[in-house]
Amino acid sequence: MLASSFIGVVAAFLAGLFDPRVLNKAGPDWFWMGGRGDVIRNLYFRPNGRFRRYGLPALVLTLAAGSMAFYWLLQRI
């Protein structure tokens, strides 16, 4: 149940990133450990939830690189 809830939250976050009607792209504050003051959140988003200048490409690149690294690790096992 916990895993499916986590997958649902991440899927909703990713769907909200590309929906032009969603103004707060960072998602709810509880999604981030430090709320609006979270260090990782502030790398990609402004305090109002909009992306920084290169926030979206950086976030997509980070998620893609992390997924590829995870896949590479699983292949080594």
PQR file with spaces between the fields and no chain letter, atoms N, CA, C, O and H, PARSE charges and radii, in Angstrom:
ATOM       1  N    MET     1       0.823   -1.184    0.000 -0.4000 1.5000
ATOM       2  CA   MET     1       0.000    0.000    0.000 -0.0000 2.0000
ATOM       3  C    MET     1       0.871    1.253    0.000  0.5500 1.7000
ATOM       4  O    MET     1       0.564    2.230   -0.683 -0.5500 1.4000
ATOM       5  N    LEU     2       1.944    1.220    0.758 -0.4000 1.5000
ATOM       6  CA   LEU     2       2.844    2.370    0.792 -0.0000 2.0000
ATOM       7  C    LEU     2       3.511    2.577   -0.563  0.5500 1.7000
ATOM       8  O    LEU     2       3.633    3.710   -1.029 -0.5500 1.4000
ATOM       9  H    LEU     2       2.194    0.427    1.313  0.4000 1.0000
ATOM      10  N    ALA     3       3.938    1.499   -1.189 -0.4000 1.5000
ATOM      11  CA   ALA     3       4.592    1.604   -2.491 -0.0000 2.0000
ATOM      12  C    ALA     3       3.633    2.147   -3.542  0.5500 1.7000
ATOM      13  O    ALA     3       4.030    2.979   -4.358 -0.5500 1.4000
ATOM      14  H    ALA     3       3.838    0.579   -0.810  0.4000 1.0000
ATOM      15  N    SER     4       2.393    1.701   -3.544 -0.4000 1.5000
ATOM      16  CA   SER     4       1.438    2.186   -4.534 -0.0000 2.0000
ATOM      17  C    SER     4       1.088    3.656   -4.285  0.5500 1.7000
ATOM      18  O    SER     4       0.864    4.402   -5.238 -0.5500 1.4000
ATOM      19  H    SER     4       2.070    1.025   -2.881  0.4000 1.0000
ATOM      20  N    SER     5       1.038    4.075   -3.037 -0.4000 1.5000
ATOM      21  CA   SER     5       0.805    5.484   -2.737 -0.0000 2.0000
ATOM      22  C    SER     5       1.968    6.337   -3.228  0.5500 1.7000
ATOM      23  O    SER     5       1.764    7.413   -3.792 -0.5500 1.4000
ATOM      24  H    SER     5       1.219    3.469   -2.263  0.4000 1.0000
ATOM      25  N    PHE     6       3.184    5.852   -3.011 -0.4000 1.5000
ATOM      26  CA   PHE     6       4.366    6.584   -3.472 -0.0000 2.0000
ATOM      27  C    PHE     6       4.376    6.696   -4.990  0.5500 1.7000
ATOM      28  O    PHE     6       4.672    7.759   -5.535 -0.5500 1.4000
ATOM      29  H    PHE     6       3.349    4.979   -2.553  0.4000 1.0000
ATOM      30  N    ILE     7       4.056    5.612   -5.666 -0.4000 1.5000
ATOM      31  CA   ILE     7       4.025    5.627   -7.129 -0.0000 2.0000
ATOM      32  C    ILE     7       2.950    6.590   -7.626  0.5500 1.7000
ATOM      33  O    ILE     7       3.162    7.291   -8.616 -0.5500 1.4000
ATOM      34  H    ILE     7       3.816    4.748   -5.223  0.4000 1.0000
ATOM      35  N    GLY     8       1.814    6.632   -6.963 -0.4000 1.5000
ATOM      36  CA   GLY     8       0.745    7.552   -7.340 -0.0000 2.0000
ATOM      37  C    GLY     8       1.139    9.007   -7.173  0.5500 1.7000
ATOM      38  O    GLY     8       0.825    9.836   -8.027 -0.5500 1.4000
ATOM      39  H    GLY     8       1.641    6.062   -6.159  0.4000 1.0000
ATOM      40  N    VAL     9       1.824    9.331   -6.080 -0.4000 1.5000
ATOM      41  CA   VAL     9       2.270   10.708   -5.849 -0.0000 2.0000
ATOM      42  C    VAL     9       3.289   11.124   -6.894  0.5500 1.7000
ATOM      43  O    VAL     9       3.214   12.231   -7.428 -0.5500 1.4000
ATOM      44  H    VAL     9       2.079    8.658   -5.386  0.4000 1.0000
ATOM      45  N    VAL    10       4.241   10.249   -7.190 -0.4000 1.5000
ATOM      46  CA   VAL    10       5.261   10.567   -8.194 -0.0000 2.0000
ATOM      47  C    VAL    10       4.628   10.701   -9.578  0.5500 1.7000
ATOM      48  O    VAL    10       5.008   11.589  -10.342 -0.5500 1.4000
ATOM      49  H    VAL    10       4.302    9.350   -6.756  0.4000 1.0000
ATOM      50  N    ALA    11       3.679    9.844   -9.910 -0.4000 1.5000
ATOM      51  CA   ALA    11       3.005    9.935  -11.206 -0.0000 2.0000
ATOM      52  C    ALA    11       2.210   11.240  -11.317  0.5500 1.7000
ATOM      53  O    ALA    11       2.223   11.883  -12.367 -0.5500 1.4000
ATOM      54  H    ALA    11       3.371    9.123   -9.290  0.4000 1.0000
ATOM      55  N    ALA    12       1.525   11.629  -10.252 -0.4000 1.5000
ATOM      56  CA   ALA    12       0.779   12.888  -10.277 -0.0000 2.0000
ATOM      57  C    ALA    12       1.727   14.084  -10.397  0.5500 1.7000
ATOM      58  O    ALA    12       1.413   15.057  -11.083 -0.5500 1.4000
ATOM      59  H    ALA    12       1.514   11.106   -9.400  0.4000 1.0000
ATOM      60  N    PHE    13       2.881   14.015   -9.733 -0.4000 1.5000
ATOM      61  CA   PHE    13       3.883   15.073   -9.830 -0.0000 2.0000
ATOM      62  C    PHE    13       4.388   15.191  -11.262  0.5500 1.7000
ATOM      63  O    PHE    13       4.477   16.294  -11.800 -0.5500 1.4000
ATOM      64  H    PHE    13       3.135   13.225   -9.176  0.4000 1.0000
ATOM      65  N    LEU    14       4.718   14.063  -11.880 -0.4000 1.5000
ATOM      66  CA   LEU    14       5.228   14.088  -13.246 -0.0000 2.0000
ATOM      67  C    LEU    14       4.161   14.542  -14.245  0.5500 1.7000
ATOM      68  O    LEU    14       4.475   15.246  -15.204 -0.5500 1.4000
ATOM      69  H    LEU    14       4.646   13.167  -11.442  0.4000 1.0000
ATOM      70  N    ALA    15       2.922   14.151  -14.032 -0.4000 1.5000
ATOM      71  CA   ALA    15       1.841   14.596  -14.911 -0.0000 2.0000
ATOM      72  C    ALA    15       1.611   16.095  -14.770  0.5500 1.7000
ATOM      73  O    ALA    15       1.316   16.772  -15.755 -0.5500 1.4000
ATOM      74  H    ALA    15       2.667   13.579  -13.253  0.4000 1.0000
ATOM      75  N    GLY    16       1.742   16.615  -13.563 -0.4000 1.5000
ATOM      76  CA   GLY    16       1.571   18.049  -13.327 -0.0000 2.0000
ATOM      77  C    GLY    16       2.677   18.894  -13.920  0.5500 1.7000
ATOM      78  O    GLY    16       2.469   20.070  -14.218 -0.5500 1.4000
ATOM      79  H    GLY    16       1.981   16.065  -12.762  0.4000 1.0000
ATOM      80  N    LEU    17       3.853   18.308  -14.095 -0.4000 1.5000
ATOM      81  CA   LEU    17       4.969   19.063  -14.673 -0.0000 2.0000
ATOM      82  C    LEU    17       4.679   19.508  -16.095  0.5500 1.7000
ATOM      83  O    LEU    17       5.083   20.598  -16.501 -0.5500 1.4000
ATOM      84  H    LEU    17       4.022   17.352  -13.853  0.4000 1.0000
ATOM      85  N    PHE    18       3.986   18.678  -16.851 -0.4000 1.5000
ATOM      86  CA   PHE    18       3.767   18.958  -18.261 -0.0000 2.0000
ATOM      87  C    PHE    18       2.366   19.472  -18.567  0.5500 1.7000
ATOM      88  O    PHE    18       2.035   19.697  -19.731 -0.5500 1.4000
ATOM      89  H    PHE    18       3.658   17.793  -16.521  0.4000 1.0000
ATOM      90  N    ASP    19       1.537   19.661  -17.540 -0.4000 1.5000
ATOM      91  CA   ASP    19       0.188   20.198  -17.732 -0.0000 2.0000
ATOM      92  C    ASP    19       0.250   21.725  -17.667  0.5500 1.7000
ATOM      93  O    ASP    19       0.594   22.274  -16.620 -0.5500 1.4000
ATOM      94  H    ASP    19       1.806   19.479  -16.595  0.4000 1.0000
ATOM      95  N    PRO    20      -0.073   22.424  -18.758 -0.5600 1.5000
ATOM      96  CA   PRO    20       0.049   23.887  -18.743  0.2800 2.0000
ATOM      97  C    PRO    20      -0.950   24.587  -17.818  0.5500 1.7000
ATOM      98  O    PRO    20      -0.752   25.752  -17.474 -0.5500 1.4000
ATOM      99  N    ARG    21      -2.014   23.899  -17.411 -0.4000 1.5000
ATOM     100  CA   ARG    21      -2.996   24.522  -16.529 -0.0000 2.0000
ATOM     101  C    ARG    21      -2.547   24.563  -15.081  0.5500 1.7000
ATOM     102  O    ARG    21      -3.092   25.334  -14.291 -0.5500 1.4000
ATOM     103  H    ARG    21      -2.175   22.952  -17.691  0.4000 1.0000
ATOM     104  N    VAL    22      -1.561   23.747  -14.712 -0.4000 1.5000
ATOM     105  CA   VAL    22      -1.065   23.716  -13.338 -0.0000 2.0000
ATOM     106  C    VAL    22      -0.059   24.844  -13.160  0.5500 1.7000
ATOM     107  O    VAL    22       0.957   24.889  -13.855 -0.5500 1.4000
ATOM     108  H    VAL    22      -1.119   23.121  -15.353  0.4000 1.0000
ATOM     109  N    LEU    23      -0.340   25.765  -12.220 -0.4000 1.5000
ATOM     110  CA   LEU    23       0.547   26.897  -12.017 -0.0000 2.0000
ATOM     111  C    LEU    23       1.691   26.557  -11.071  0.5500 1.7000
ATOM     112  O    LEU    23       2.826   26.976  -11.295 -0.5500 1.4000
ATOM     113  H    LEU    23      -1.165   25.728  -11.655  0.4000 1.0000
ATOM     114  N    ASN    24       1.401   25.800  -10.015 -0.4000 1.5000
ATOM     115  CA   ASN    24       2.437   25.438   -9.049 -0.0000 2.0000
ATOM     116  C    ASN    24       3.052   24.116   -9.477  0.5500 1.7000
ATOM     117  O    ASN    24       2.586   23.050   -9.074 -0.5500 1.4000
ATOM     118  H    ASN    24       0.478   25.459   -9.833  0.4000 1.0000
ATOM     119  N    LYS    25       4.097   24.179  -10.291 -0.4000 1.5000
ATOM     120  CA   LYS    25       4.709   22.975  -10.846 -0.0000 2.0000
ATOM     121  C    LYS    25       5.473   22.177   -9.787  0.5500 1.7000
ATOM     122  O    LYS    25       5.734   20.991   -9.988 -0.5500 1.4000
ATOM     123  H    LYS    25       4.476   25.045  -10.619  0.4000 1.0000
ATOM     124  N    ALA    26       5.832   22.796   -8.679 -0.4000 1.5000
ATOM     125  CA   ALA    26       6.601   22.107   -7.646 -0.0000 2.0000
ATOM     126  C    ALA    26       5.746   21.134   -6.852  0.5500 1.7000
ATOM     127  O    ALA    26       6.275   20.321   -6.094 -0.5500 1.4000
ATOM     128  H    ALA    26       5.620   23.759   -8.515  0.4000 1.0000
ATOM     129  N    GLY    27       4.448   21.207   -7.016 -0.4000 1.5000
ATOM     130  CA   GLY    27       3.576   20.308   -6.279 -0.0000 2.0000
ATOM     131  C    GLY    27       3.320   20.809   -4.872  0.5500 1.7000
ATOM     132  O    GLY    27       3.726   21.918   -4.526 -0.5500 1.4000
ATOM     133  H    GLY    27       4.019   21.868   -7.632  0.4000 1.0000
ATOM     134  N    PRO    28       2.656   20.013   -4.060 -0.5600 1.5000
ATOM     135  CA   PRO    28       2.348   20.449   -2.699  0.2800 2.0000
ATOM     136  C    PRO    28       3.618   20.529   -1.845  0.5500 1.7000
ATOM     137  O    PRO    28       4.602   19.836   -2.103 -0.5500 1.4000
ATOM     138  N    ASP    29       3.574   21.382   -0.832 -0.4000 1.5000
ATOM     139  CA   ASP    29       4.749   21.579    0.026 -0.0000 2.0000
ATOM     140  C    ASP    29       5.107   20.328    0.814  0.5500 1.7000
ATOM     141  O    ASP    29       6.277   20.120    1.135 -0.5500 1.4000
ATOM     142  H    ASP    29       2.774   21.945   -0.622  0.4000 1.0000
ATOM     143  N    TRP    30       4.125   19.491    1.133 -0.4000 1.5000
ATOM     144  CA   TRP    30       4.427   18.292    1.919 -0.0000 2.0000
ATOM     145  C    TRP    30       5.215   17.268    1.107  0.5500 1.7000
ATOM     146  O    TRP    30       5.799   16.346    1.675 -0.5500 1.4000
ATOM     147  H    TRP    30       3.175   19.660    0.873  0.4000 1.0000
ATOM     148  N    PHE    31       5.237   17.425   -0.222 -0.4000 1.5000
ATOM     149  CA   PHE    31       5.989   16.511   -1.071 -0.0000 2.0000
ATOM     150  C    PHE    31       7.496   16.658   -0.852  0.5500 1.7000
ATOM     151  O    PHE    31       8.250   15.709   -1.066 -0.5500 1.4000
ATOM     152  H    PHE    31       4.762   18.175   -0.684  0.4000 1.0000
ATOM     153  N    TRP    32       7.934   17.842   -0.427 -0.4000 1.5000
ATOM     154  CA   TRP    32       9.343   18.124   -0.202 -0.0000 2.0000
ATOM     155  C    TRP    32       9.622   18.080    1.293  0.5500 1.7000
ATOM     156  O    TRP    32       8.820   18.568    2.090 -0.5500 1.4000
ATOM     157  H    TRP    32       7.321   18.613   -0.254  0.4000 1.0000
ATOM     158  N    MET    33      10.754   17.500    1.678 -0.4000 1.5000
ATOM     159  CA   MET    33      11.092   17.336    3.104 -0.0000 2.0000
ATOM     160  C    MET    33      11.145   18.674    3.839  0.5500 1.7000
ATOM     161  O    MET    33      10.673   18.781    4.971 -0.5500 1.4000
ATOM     162  H    MET    33      11.406   17.103    1.031  0.4000 1.0000
ATOM     163  N    GLY    34      11.719   19.699    3.195 -0.4000 1.5000
ATOM     164  CA   GLY    34      11.858   21.000    3.842 -0.0000 2.0000
ATOM     165  C    GLY    34      10.794   21.999    3.453  0.5500 1.7000
ATOM     166  O    GLY    34      10.929   23.188    3.741 -0.5500 1.4000
ATOM     167  H    GLY    34      12.102   19.612    2.275  0.4000 1.0000
ATOM     168  N    GLY    35       9.740   21.542    2.805 -0.4000 1.5000
ATOM     169  CA   GLY    35       8.687   22.458    2.365 -0.0000 2.0000
ATOM     170  C    GLY    35       9.207   23.394    1.288  0.5500 1.7000
ATOM     171  O    GLY    35       9.937   22.975    0.389 -0.5500 1.4000
ATOM     172  H    GLY    35       9.630   20.575    2.571  0.4000 1.0000
ATOM     173  N    ARG    36       8.825   24.674    1.383 -0.4000 1.5000
ATOM     174  CA   ARG    36       9.279   25.640    0.375 -0.0000 2.0000
ATOM     175  C    ARG    36      10.751   25.980    0.522  0.5500 1.7000
ATOM     176  O    ARG    36      11.361   26.486   -0.419 -0.5500 1.4000
ATOM     177  H    ARG    36       8.232   25.014    2.113  0.4000 1.0000
ATOM     178  N    GLY    37      11.327   25.717    1.669 -0.4000 1.5000
ATOM     179  CA   GLY    37      12.732   26.011    1.895 -0.0000 2.0000
ATOM     180  C    GLY    37      13.658   24.854    1.577  0.5500 1.7000
ATOM     181  O    GLY    37      14.846   24.913    1.892 -0.5500 1.4000
ATOM     182  H    GLY    37      10.831   25.306    2.434  0.4000 1.0000
ATOM     183  N    ASP    38      13.137   23.798    0.957 -0.4000 1.5000
ATOM     184  CA   ASP    38      13.951   22.624    0.659 -0.0000 2.0000
ATOM     185  C    ASP    38      15.044   22.970   -0.352  0.5500 1.7000
ATOM     186  O    ASP    38      14.786   23.660   -1.338 -0.5500 1.4000
ATOM     187  H    ASP    38      12.171   23.750    0.702  0.4000 1.0000
ATOM     188  N    VAL    39      16.248   22.496   -0.109 -0.4000 1.5000
ATOM     189  CA   VAL    39      17.396   22.825   -0.953 -0.0000 2.0000
ATOM     190  C    VAL    39      17.215   22.259   -2.362  0.5500 1.7000
ATOM     191  O    VAL    39      17.453   22.962   -3.344 -0.5500 1.4000
ATOM     192  H    VAL    39      16.458   21.935    0.692  0.4000 1.0000
ATOM     193  N    ILE    40      16.802   21.009   -2.470 -0.4000 1.5000
ATOM     194  CA   ILE    40      16.627   20.385   -3.787 -0.0000 2.0000
ATOM     195  C    ILE    40      15.491   21.057   -4.559  0.5500 1.7000
ATOM     196  O    ILE    40      15.604   21.277   -5.765 -0.5500 1.4000
ATOM     197  H    ILE    40      16.609   20.438   -1.672  0.4000 1.0000
ATOM     198  N    ARG    41      14.409   21.379   -3.874 -0.4000 1.5000
ATOM     199  CA   ARG    41      13.285   22.060   -4.525 -0.0000 2.0000
ATOM     200  C    ARG    41      13.733   23.396   -5.084  0.5500 1.7000
ATOM     201  O    ARG    41      13.327   23.774   -6.183 -0.5500 1.4000
ATOM     202  H    ARG    41      14.317   21.200   -2.894  0.4000 1.0000
ATOM     203  N    ASN    42      14.564   24.115   -4.346 -0.4000 1.5000
ATOM     204  CA   ASN    42      15.011   25.435   -4.787 -0.0000 2.0000
ATOM     205  C    ASN    42      16.010   25.374   -5.942  0.5500 1.7000
ATOM     206  O    ASN    42      16.263   26.398   -6.577 -0.5500 1.4000
ATOM     207  H    ASN    42      14.894   23.807   -3.453  0.4000 1.0000
ATOM     208  N    LEU    43      16.580   24.212   -6.232 -0.4000 1.5000
ATOM     209  CA   LEU    43      17.442   24.090   -7.400 -0.0000 2.0000
ATOM     210  C    LEU    43      16.635   24.178   -8.696  0.5500 1.7000
ATOM     211  O    LEU    43      17.118   24.721   -9.690 -0.5500 1.4000
ATOM     212  H    LEU    43      16.375   23.381   -5.716  0.4000 1.0000
ATOM     213  N    TYR    44      15.420   23.651   -8.692 -0.4000 1.5000
ATOM     214  CA   TYR    44      14.600   23.572   -9.899 -0.0000 2.0000
ATOM     215  C    TYR    44      13.461   24.585   -9.940  0.5500 1.7000
ATOM     216  O    TYR    44      13.055   25.011  -11.021 -0.5500 1.4000
ATOM     217  H    TYR    44      15.028   23.210   -7.885  0.4000 1.0000
ATOM     218  N    PHE    45      12.940   24.978   -8.774 -0.4000 1.5000
ATOM     219  CA   PHE    45      11.736   25.799   -8.718 -0.0000 2.0000
ATOM     220  C    PHE    45      11.980   27.099   -7.950  0.5500 1.7000
ATOM     221  O    PHE    45      12.846   27.171   -7.078 -0.5500 1.4000
ATOM     222  H    PHE    45      13.270   24.632   -7.895  0.4000 1.0000
ATOM     223  N    ARG    46      11.202   28.113   -8.292 -0.4000 1.5000
ATOM     224  CA   ARG    46      11.177   29.356   -7.523 -0.0000 2.0000
ATOM     225  C    ARG    46      10.281   29.141   -6.309  0.5500 1.7000
ATOM     226  O    ARG    46       9.562   28.143   -6.251 -0.5500 1.4000
ATOM     227  H    ARG    46      10.499   28.054   -9.001  0.4000 1.0000
ATOM     228  N    PRO    47      10.307   30.057   -5.334 -0.5600 1.5000
ATOM     229  CA   PRO    47       9.443   29.879   -4.153  0.2800 2.0000
ATOM     230  C    PRO    47       7.947   29.801   -4.472  0.5500 1.7000
ATOM     231  O    PRO    47       7.196   29.181   -3.720 -0.5500 1.4000
ATOM     232  N    ASN    48       7.499   30.416   -5.570 -0.4000 1.5000
ATOM     233  CA   ASN    48       6.072   30.358   -5.917 -0.0000 2.0000
ATOM     234  C    ASN    48       5.686   29.079   -6.650  0.5500 1.7000
ATOM     235  O    ASN    48       4.512   28.884   -6.962 -0.5500 1.4000
ATOM     236  H    ASN    48       8.109   30.920   -6.182  0.4000 1.0000
ATOM     237  N    GLY    49       6.665   28.187   -6.935 -0.4000 1.5000
ATOM     238  CA   GLY    49       6.359   26.910   -7.564 -0.0000 2.0000
ATOM     239  C    GLY    49       6.622   26.854   -9.046  0.5500 1.7000
ATOM     240  O    GLY    49       6.524   25.785   -9.648 -0.5500 1.4000
ATOM     241  H    GLY    49       7.620   28.345   -6.681  0.4000 1.0000
ATOM     242  N    ARG    50       6.954   27.979   -9.652 -0.4000 1.5000
ATOM     243  CA   ARG    50       7.272   27.971  -11.084 -0.0000 2.0000
ATOM     244  C    ARG    50       8.727   27.544  -11.281  0.5500 1.7000
ATOM     245  O    ARG    50       9.555   27.665  -10.378 -0.5500 1.4000
ATOM     246  H    ARG    50       7.034   28.848   -9.163  0.4000 1.0000
ATOM     247  N    PHE    51       9.016   27.043  -12.480 -0.4000 1.5000
ATOM     248  CA   PHE    51      10.368   26.602  -12.780 -0.0000 2.0000
ATOM     249  C    PHE    51      11.325   27.779  -12.839  0.5500 1.7000
ATOM     250  O    PHE    51      10.945   28.893  -13.199 -0.5500 1.4000
ATOM     251  H    PHE    51       8.343   26.945  -13.213  0.4000 1.0000
ATOM     252  N    ARG    52      12.572   27.513  -12.480 -0.4000 1.5000
ATOM     253  CA   ARG    52      13.627   28.479  -12.736 -0.0000 2.0000
ATOM     254  C    ARG    52      13.909   28.468  -14.230  0.5500 1.7000
ATOM     255  O    ARG    52      13.256   27.728  -14.965 -0.5500 1.4000
ATOM     256  H    ARG    52      12.881   26.608  -12.188  0.4000 1.0000
ATOM     257  N    ARG    53      14.864   29.265  -14.702 -0.4000 1.5000
ATOM     258  CA   ARG    53      15.092   29.427  -16.138 -0.0000 2.0000
ATOM     259  C    ARG    53      15.350   28.098  -16.838  0.5500 1.7000
ATOM     260  O    ARG    53      14.732   27.817  -17.865 -0.5500 1.4000
ATOM     261  H    ARG    53      15.395   29.866  -14.104  0.4000 1.0000
ATOM     262  N    TYR    54      16.234   27.288  -16.311 -0.4000 1.5000
ATOM     263  CA   TYR    54      16.540   25.994  -16.911 -0.0000 2.0000
ATOM     264  C    TYR    54      16.107   24.857  -15.987  0.5500 1.7000
ATOM     265  O    TYR    54      16.723   23.791  -15.986 -0.5500 1.4000
ATOM     266  H    TYR    54      16.736   27.516  -15.476  0.4000 1.0000
ATOM     267  N    GLY    55      15.067   25.071  -15.213 -0.4000 1.5000
ATOM     268  CA   GLY    55      14.612   24.087  -14.239 -0.0000 2.0000
ATOM     269  C    GLY    55      14.026   22.828  -14.859  0.5500 1.7000
ATOM     270  O    GLY    55      14.347   21.721  -14.427 -0.5500 1.4000
ATOM     271  H    GLY    55      14.566   25.937  -15.214  0.4000 1.0000
ATOM     272  N    LEU    56      13.176   22.981  -15.858 -0.4000 1.5000
ATOM     273  CA   LEU    56      12.536   21.813  -16.474 -0.0000 2.0000
ATOM     274  C    LEU    56      13.549   20.925  -17.189  0.5500 1.7000
ATOM     275  O    LEU    56      13.542   19.714  -16.967 -0.5500 1.4000
ATOM     276  H    LEU    56      12.916   23.880  -16.208  0.4000 1.0000
ATOM     277  N    PRO    57      14.430   21.480  -18.049 -0.5600 1.5000
ATOM     278  CA   PRO    57      15.419   20.588  -18.679  0.2800 2.0000
ATOM     279  C    PRO    57      16.355   19.936  -17.651  0.5500 1.7000
ATOM     280  O    PRO    57      16.750   18.782  -17.812 -0.5500 1.4000
ATOM     281  N    ALA    58      16.703   20.676  -16.606 -0.4000 1.5000
ATOM     282  CA   ALA    58      17.579   20.106  -15.579 -0.0000 2.0000
ATOM     283  C    ALA    58      16.878   18.983  -14.826  0.5500 1.7000
ATOM     284  O    ALA    58      17.496   17.961  -14.528 -0.5500 1.4000
ATOM     285  H    ALA    58      16.382   21.614  -16.476  0.4000 1.0000
ATOM     286  N    LEU    59      15.596   19.160  -14.514 -0.4000 1.5000
ATOM     287  CA   LEU    59      14.848   18.124  -13.805 -0.0000 2.0000
ATOM     288  C    LEU    59      14.677   16.880  -14.676  0.5500 1.7000
ATOM     289  O    LEU    59      14.838   15.760  -14.190 -0.5500 1.4000
ATOM     290  H    LEU    59      15.094   19.990  -14.756  0.4000 1.0000
ATOM     291  N    VAL    60      14.354   17.062  -15.952 -0.4000 1.5000
ATOM     292  CA   VAL    60      14.205   15.927  -16.864 -0.0000 2.0000
ATOM     293  C    VAL    60      15.535   15.199  -17.020  0.5500 1.7000
ATOM     294  O    VAL    60      15.572   13.969  -17.015 -0.5500 1.4000
ATOM     295  H    VAL    60      14.223   17.971  -16.348  0.4000 1.0000
ATOM     296  N    LEU    61      16.627   15.949  -17.157 -0.4000 1.5000
ATOM     297  CA   LEU    61      17.945   15.342  -17.276 -0.0000 2.0000
ATOM     298  C    LEU    61      18.323   14.573  -16.008  0.5500 1.7000
ATOM     299  O    LEU    61      18.893   13.484  -16.086 -0.5500 1.4000
ATOM     300  H    LEU    61      16.597   16.948  -17.161  0.4000 1.0000
ATOM     301  N    THR    62      18.005   15.142  -14.842 -0.4000 1.5000
ATOM     302  CA   THR    62      18.285   14.468  -13.576 -0.0000 2.0000
ATOM     303  C    THR    62      17.498   13.173  -13.449  0.5500 1.7000
ATOM     304  O    THR    62      18.052   12.146  -13.057 -0.5500 1.4000
ATOM     305  H    THR    62      17.542   16.026  -14.779  0.4000 1.0000
ATOM     306  N    LEU    63      16.205   13.213  -13.778 -0.4000 1.5000
ATOM     307  CA   LEU    63      15.378   12.006  -13.683 -0.0000 2.0000
ATOM     308  C    LEU    63      15.832   10.950  -14.691  0.5500 1.7000
ATOM     309  O    LEU    63      15.841    9.760  -14.378 -0.5500 1.4000
ATOM     310  H    LEU    63      15.755   14.047  -14.097  0.4000 1.0000
ATOM     311  N    ALA    64      16.205   11.376  -15.892 -0.4000 1.5000
ATOM     312  CA   ALA    64      16.674   10.416  -16.906 -0.0000 2.0000
ATOM     313  C    ALA    64      18.013    9.798  -16.493  0.5500 1.7000
ATOM     314  O    ALA    64      18.196    8.585  -16.601 -0.5500 1.4000
ATOM     315  H    ALA    64      16.197   12.343  -16.147  0.4000 1.0000
ATOM     316  N    ALA    65      18.936   10.620  -16.026 -0.4000 1.5000
ATOM     317  CA   ALA    65      20.246   10.103  -15.615 -0.0000 2.0000
ATOM     318  C    ALA    65      20.117    9.181  -14.408  0.5500 1.7000
ATOM     319  O    ALA    65      20.802    8.161  -14.328 -0.5500 1.4000
ATOM     320  H    ALA    65      18.787   11.605  -15.939  0.4000 1.0000
ATOM     321  N    GLY    66      19.246    9.532  -13.475 -0.4000 1.5000
ATOM     322  CA   GLY    66      19.026    8.671  -12.313 -0.0000 2.0000
ATOM     323  C    GLY    66      18.408    7.343  -12.697  0.5500 1.7000
ATOM     324  O    GLY    66      18.777    6.304  -12.151 -0.5500 1.4000
ATOM     325  H    GLY    66      18.689   10.361  -13.539  0.4000 1.0000
ATOM     326  N    SER    67      17.471    7.368  -13.630 -0.4000 1.5000
ATOM     327  CA   SER    67      16.851    6.122  -14.093 -0.0000 2.0000
ATOM     328  C    SER    67      17.852    5.243  -14.818  0.5500 1.7000
ATOM     329  O    SER    67      17.868    4.026  -14.635 -0.5500 1.4000
ATOM     330  H    SER    67      17.171    8.213  -14.073  0.4000 1.0000
ATOM     331  N    MET    68      18.694    5.866  -15.648 -0.4000 1.5000
ATOM     332  CA   MET    68      19.705    5.085  -16.359 -0.0000 2.0000
ATOM     333  C    MET    68      20.736    4.497  -15.392  0.5500 1.7000
ATOM     334  O    MET    68      21.179    3.362  -15.565 -0.5500 1.4000
ATOM     335  H    MET    68      18.681    6.855  -15.796  0.4000 1.0000
ATOM     336  N    ALA    69      21.109    5.264  -14.388 -0.4000 1.5000
ATOM     337  CA   ALA    69      22.063    4.762  -13.402 -0.0000 2.0000
ATOM     338  C    ALA    69      21.469    3.605  -12.602  0.5500 1.7000
ATOM     339  O    ALA    69      22.153    2.621  -12.323 -0.5500 1.4000
ATOM     340  H    ALA    69      20.749    6.187  -14.247  0.4000 1.0000
ATOM     341  N    PHE    70      20.197    3.729  -12.238 -0.4000 1.5000
ATOM     342  CA   PHE    70      19.527    2.659  -11.508 -0.0000 2.0000
ATOM     343  C    PHE    70      19.441    1.395  -12.366  0.5500 1.7000
ATOM     344  O    PHE    70      19.683    0.290  -11.881 -0.5500 1.4000
ATOM     345  H    PHE    70      19.642    4.529  -12.465  0.4000 1.0000
ATOM     346  N    TYR    71      19.097    1.566  -13.636 -0.4000 1.5000
ATOM     347  CA   TYR    71      19.039    0.425  -14.560 -0.0000 2.0000
ATOM     348  C    TYR    71      20.409   -0.230  -14.707  0.5500 1.7000
ATOM     349  O    TYR    71      20.518   -1.456  -14.728 -0.5500 1.4000
ATOM     350  H    TYR    71      18.901    2.464  -14.031  0.4000 1.0000
ATOM     351  N    TRP    72      21.461    0.598  -14.811 -0.4000 1.5000
ATOM     352  CA   TRP    72      22.825    0.085  -14.934 -0.0000 2.0000
ATOM     353  C    TRP    72      23.223   -0.718  -13.695  0.5500 1.7000
ATOM     354  O    TRP    72      23.848   -1.773  -13.802 -0.5500 1.4000
ATOM     355  H    TRP    72      21.373    1.594  -14.794  0.4000 1.0000
ATOM     356  N    LEU    73      22.851   -0.205  -12.518 -0.4000 1.5000
ATOM     357  CA   LEU    73      23.153   -0.936  -11.286 -0.0000 2.0000
ATOM     358  C    LEU    73      22.443   -2.282  -11.230  0.5500 1.7000
ATOM     359  O    LEU    73      23.016   -3.282  -10.798 -0.5500 1.4000
ATOM     360  H    LEU    73      22.343    0.652  -12.432  0.4000 1.0000
ATOM     361  N    LEU    74      21.178   -2.294  -11.677 -0.4000 1.5000
ATOM     362  CA   LEU    74      20.432   -3.553  -11.659 -0.0000 2.0000
ATOM     363  C    LEU    74      21.018   -4.559  -12.642  0.5500 1.7000
ATOM     364  O    LEU    74      20.937   -5.763  -12.398 -0.5500 1.4000
ATOM     365  H    LEU    74      20.713   -1.482  -12.028  0.4000 1.0000
ATOM     366  N    GLN    75      21.597   -4.108  -13.731 -0.4000 1.5000
ATOM     367  CA   GLN    75      22.212   -5.016  -14.695 -0.0000 2.0000
ATOM     368  C    GLN    75      23.473   -5.645  -14.141  0.5500 1.7000
ATOM     369  O    GLN    75      23.839   -6.750  -14.545 -0.5500 1.4000
ATOM     370  H    GLN    75      21.663   -3.130  -13.930  0.4000 1.0000
ATOM     371  N    ARG    76      24.145   -4.967  -13.227 -0.4000 1.5000
ATOM     372  CA   ARG    76      25.388   -5.459  -12.647 -0.0000 2.0000
ATOM     373  C    ARG    76      25.143   -6.518  -11.566  0.5500 1.7000
ATOM     374  O    ARG    76      26.046   -7.278  -11.217 -0.5500 1.4000
ATOM     375  H    ARG    76      23.848   -4.070  -12.899  0.4000 1.0000
ATOM     376  N    ILE    77      23.923   -6.559  -11.044 -0.4000 1.5000
ATOM     377  CA   ILE    77      23.621   -7.494   -9.944 -0.0000 2.0000
ATOM     378  C    ILE    77      23.394   -8.887  -10.465  0.5500 1.7000
ATOM     379  O    ILE    77      23.129   -9.803   -9.686 -0.5500 1.4000
ATOM     380  H    ILE    77      23.189   -5.941  -11.328  0.4000 1.0000
